[in-house]
């Protein structure tokens, strides 16, 4: 009986089991079908997407950066080269305690507080905290050794070799070569054809900046396969970058050194160029600086350079705006004869001052008693202001402005250096816009002696003066003579062919007489000068002397006691004649006398240059 | 009529004889062959997934051989020999679970291992099989209708084990063990009303349970619902696994050519995520083939189960079949991202000695439960 009962119960249990199995199977199958559809979605429907994803996982492109081109002199002597330095770098997000790590590094490697402070400032600005950031550059051998002994303590810190810029000649060509520095986020954004890594260096001034693309070369890359830990497994492809090109400067080292020594650290600038080609032979802005401190290849405080009141980083030769003063007179005179307002024999009576229509305000010349009867030639030789005041009243500001523009005033010369100034060539429109006043005759009178609103850079003056040396043909100034084996081309920027040859010759004769005539403002040069040069002195007034109350001589002496109020000394010239090889412009800030301070420098440069050529 | 039997007949008898020997030896050739196919396939995949490590392969092969010997040995047994023994084996399992909690083996992150020096294993893995078999044994012991008391005792044992494993802490395995234990209970006819009430109760208390979960477990649950929330942590695993399978496409990248697997982008590619390696290197077709073999195996297991002679063997073999199916589903689902990542290996394929041996032992039991022909 119980067996039958049990048999019945067992049958029931078996039925139950089958029912429950079917139920459970259905449940599992329901969920299983979701998973199965997911598999179909992954492997069939979205397969392309995941293939891309898996490739992105393992294939990365690593840029290859070529080493930067060198800067050399024409004879092949290296001015700027790349040196290997060891830098201490850290990946900020890989450290557990940044402060502690830095403190330990400071103790062990003897880092300086200010170095760490600079790093912290840099760190606070960067957003790439997963990349390595330089803590200090130029580790010493001792520091490298000390680090190597205990490097396991700081897994986030490592030493990286990097190529840095080193200027072999130090400050001598500092304003020509410029310096490099860490690329800024703006520079990264602006660069279209080259993706700078945020740790890379970029030319900041001078040739380094202007020829950045040439020196830097192109960007290459390696396509590599990596594993999950970022380790390279194999290389898939390689695109060799275009090498950075070497650049050959046109500058003459000996001439540059001479010019630099002549300035002797005084504020000022010397530009010497070959008027027949536009090649710059010397370009000094004084004081200058050590580019290696900014390149971070020499110890020294960048801050000291930046806060120096003498602004050594300021390139006076191409960015400085100076009144051309009397050095403008030859051009104004040339305009007078060209416009036939005067000729070479026209004379006036210079009594030391000039009044419009013989009445009203007195415009004084620099010589109280005047120069007597002067013609154009004599007024250039002796630098008569009054003659040009007269002439100015016969000219319009528009004709002056248009004429001077042809010599390069008021516009960039196109020199292959960055941050060149345009100078200022005023006209009616400019004054109305900038000052808000209409143009007065007095303004024209001021311009005629290179004072007032007009200003220009020493380089602009050099370019303008070169046109007299070449009788009207002016070439674009340039500091680079050759890129790799490709010579840079000489390029005519303006050709003043509407001026008669006799005018040029008479103008040159007048400028030669500035030195040779016993009354010439630069006659002192004959004491030592060897070569015949043409030139013109200038004394740029800082404090206006046209104001009636400052005409008394005592007051004039008074304000000159303070150095920064003293006049700038200017000299423009070229030589040796009759075949000029060098145009020289010298400006010594607060040097007071164009003839005794500026002119001798120019004479010595031309003498040296011509003498050595022979 | 020739006196000599025709050649064909002779051949047939030999074939028939050898077939019979094969059946004698293997009991169920289709089941055994599909198991062997999976094991061999598994070793091949493991070689690729382990970064072509021969040492890992050798170790795994050793376990496979050991497991096969165990399977062969157990398949020879008569179910009456071990039925009541299994029920008492439960206590040993319980002691082992307590053991790992009280004397944690050194050098492991969670207290899951027992280190016997020459061999180490996870008691929780053993419980996955032991618990359902013990439950099946207990529930069919009396040849009588089951009372509420029987259900309660069985469930208490299951929950106790799950709780101890949860304490290790290993939420994934705890849930798996819980599910494994519940399968025979459900199949044996557990009243659905009580189940319903129970489910509602769990639903109601889930916020409280959530609050008591450790952050590590909470993270796992969060990652399930939003894998992208943690792309560098747990979500990374799922994302990389999906990428591997998806990039395999229909026919796969080829054996040893899976970039995700070979370059270590697939985490735990040799163990929990070995399915991703299969997907990447053999594609949809490979996955389909794998499923086919699994289906064949399960078909045989269920077929043996339903044709088995006793109530116990029917329940036990069906449970083993479902547990096996559940493991496949959970493992595959977690690798393709339809389930959270719980530590369930792909049966018979994934690296892991304990799991392989346990599964083979389970199939040994299934084979032993096959209704014997007269031979």
Contacts between the chains, C-beta under 8 A, distances in Angstrom:
chain1	res1	chain2	res2	distance
A	6	B	143	5.2
A	6	B	144	7.8
A	9	B	143	7.5
A	9	B	144	7.2
A	9	B	145	6.1
A	10	B	143	7.5
A	10	B	311	5.4
A	13	B	188	7.4
A	13	B	189	6.7
A	13	B	311	5.7
A	14	B	311	7.3
A	14	B	314	6.5
A	16	B	188	7.5
A	16	B	189	4.3
A	17	B	187	5.5
A	17	B	188	7.4
A	17	B	189	7.7
A	17	B	314	5.9
A	17	B	315	6.4
A	17	B	318	6.3
A	18	B	306	7.1
A	20	B	186	6.0
A	20	B	187	4.8
A	20	B	188	7.9
A	20	B	189	6.7
A	21	B	187	6.3
A	21	B	302	7.6
A	21	B	318	5.8
A	21	B	322	7.6
A	24	B	183	7.3
A	24	B	186	6.6
A	24	B	187	7.0
A	24	B	322	6.0
A	25	B	322	7.9
A	28	B	322	7.4
A	28	B	325	6.0
A	28	B	326	6.7
A	28	B	329	6.0
A	31	B	329	6.5
A	31	B	333	7.3
A	31	B	338	7.9
A	32	B	329	5.4
A	34	B	333	7.9
A	34	B	338	5.6
A	35	B	329	6.6
A	35	B	332	5.7
A	35	B	333	4.5
A	35	B	336	6.0
A	35	B	338	4.9
A	35	B	339	7.8
A	38	B	333	7.9
A	38	B	336	4.6
A	38	B	337	6.8
A	38	B	338	5.2
A	39	B	245	7.1
A	39	B	279	7.5
A	39	B	284	7.0
A	39	B	287	6.1
A	39	B	332	7.5
A	39	B	336	5.7
A	40	B	284	7.3
A	42	B	242	6.0
A	42	B	245	4.8
A	42	B	246	4.1
A	42	B	279	7.5
A	42	B	336	6.2
A	43	B	245	6.2
A	43	B	246	6.3
A	43	B	248	6.0
A	43	B	249	5.8
A	43	B	250	6.3
A	43	B	279	6.6
A	43	B	283	6.2
A	43	B	284	4.0
A	43	B	287	7.2
A	44	B	249	7.5
A	44	B	250	6.2
A	44	B	284	6.1
A	46	B	246	5.7
A	47	B	246	5.6
A	47	B	247	7.0
A	47	B	248	7.7
A	47	B	249	4.3
A	47	B	250	7.3
A	49	B	246	6.8
A	50	B	242	6.8
A	50	B	243	5.0
A	50	B	244	7.9
A	50	B	245	7.4
A	50	B	246	2.6
A	50	B	247	4.4
A	51	B	246	7.3
A	51	B	247	4.5
A	51	B	249	6.9
A	53	B	243	4.6
A	53	B	246	7.4
A	53	B	247	6.9
A	54	B	243	5.1
A	54	B	244	6.8
A	54	B	246	7.8
A	54	B	247	3.9
A	54	B	259	5.8
A	54	B	260	5.2
A	54	B	265	7.4
A	54	B	280	7.9
A	55	B	247	7.9
A	55	B	259	7.7
A	57	B	240	7.6
A	57	B	243	6.8
A	57	B	259	7.5
A	57	B	260	6.9
A	57	B	263	7.6
A	57	B	265	5.3
A	58	B	259	5.0
A	58	B	260	7.8
A	58	B	263	5.3
A	58	B	265	7.1
A	225	B	259	7.6
A	225	B	263	7.2
A	226	B	263	7.2
A	227	B	263	4.1
A	227	B	264	5.1
A	227	B	265	7.6
A	228	B	263	5.9
A	228	B	264	4.0
A	228	B	265	4.6
A	229	B	264	6.9
A	233	B	263	6.4
